Amino acid sequence: MQCRLGCGACCIAPSISASIPGMPNGKPAGVRCIQLDENNLCKIFGQPERPAVCSHFKPDIDVCGDSNEQAMTIITELENLTS
């Protein structure tokens, strides 16, 4: 599966404990990553300072669903189940 450009669910819904440029303590669940631009695209995509957890995330129908809204719902539910 290819990532849906402009989705951003994986940069908003989950907590990220790794340091992110501009967010040295990571980010809590439901908080928009500071590196997500106004088009929901990662400003540091492909750059070495991007957290490994972000680089290793691969879109999958089970996580991303069929729409941006489904992705947000599924990832939020997964976050709640694992927090």
C-alpha positions as CSV (number, residue, x, y, z in Angstrom):
1,M,0.0,0.0,0.0
2,Q,1.2,3.5,-0.7
3,C,0.8,6.3,1.8
4,R,-2.0,8.7,1.0
5,L,-0.5,12.1,0.6
6,G,-2.0,14.6,2.9
7,C,-3.4,12.1,5.4
8,G,-1.1,12.8,8.4
9,A,-2.9,10.4,10.7
10,C,0.4,8.7,11.7
11,C,1.8,12.1,12.6
12,I,-1.1,13.1,14.8
13,A,-2.9,10.1,16.4
14,P,0.0,8.1,18.0
15,S,2.3,9.2,20.8
16,I,5.9,9.3,19.7
17,S,8.5,8.9,22.5
18,A,11.5,9.6,20.3
19,S,12.9,13.1,20.0
20,I,11.6,15.0,17.0
21,P,13.3,18.2,15.8
22,G,11.3,21.0,17.6
23,M,9.8,18.4,20.0
24,P,12.8,17.1,22.0
25,N,10.5,15.0,24.3
26,G,8.5,13.5,21.5
27,K,4.8,14.1,21.3
28,P,1.6,12.9,23.0
29,A,-1.1,11.1,21.2
30,G,-3.5,13.4,19.4
31,V,-1.0,16.2,19.1
32,R,0.0,17.3,15.7
33,C,3.8,16.8,15.0
34,I,5.5,20.1,14.6
35,Q,7.2,18.7,11.4
36,L,3.8,18.2,9.7
37,D,3.1,21.0,7.3
38,E,-0.2,22.6,6.3
39,N,-0.7,20.0,3.6
40,N,-0.1,17.2,6.2
41,L,3.3,16.3,4.7
42,C,6.4,15.7,6.7
43,K,8.9,18.5,6.5
44,I,11.8,16.2,7.4
45,F,10.8,13.1,5.3
46,G,13.9,11.3,4.1
47,Q,16.2,13.4,6.3
48,P,18.5,11.8,8.9
49,E,16.9,13.8,11.8
50,R,13.6,12.1,11.2
51,P,12.9,9.7,14.1
52,A,13.5,6.0,13.3
53,V,10.0,5.1,14.4
54,C,8.6,7.4,11.7
55,S,11.0,6.1,9.1
56,H,10.1,2.5,9.9
57,F,6.3,3.0,9.7
58,K,4.9,1.4,6.6
59,P,1.3,2.1,5.5
60,D,-1.0,-0.9,5.7
61,I,-4.7,-1.3,5.0
62,D,-5.1,-2.7,8.5
63,V,-3.8,0.5,10.0
64,C,-4.6,3.1,7.4
65,G,-8.1,1.9,6.3
66,D,-9.7,3.2,3.1
67,S,-9.6,6.9,4.0
68,N,-7.8,9.5,6.0
69,E,-10.7,9.5,8.5
70,Q,-10.5,5.7,8.9
71,A,-6.7,6.0,9.4
72,M,-7.2,8.5,12.2
73,T,-9.8,6.3,13.9
74,I,-7.8,3.1,13.6
75,I,-4.5,4.6,14.8
76,T,-6.3,6.4,17.7
77,E,-7.9,3.1,18.7
78,L,-4.5,1.3,18.5
79,E,-2.9,4.0,20.6
80,N,-5.7,3.7,23.2
81,L,-5.3,-0.1,23.3
82,T,-1.5,0.1,23.8
83,S,-1.2,3.1,26.1
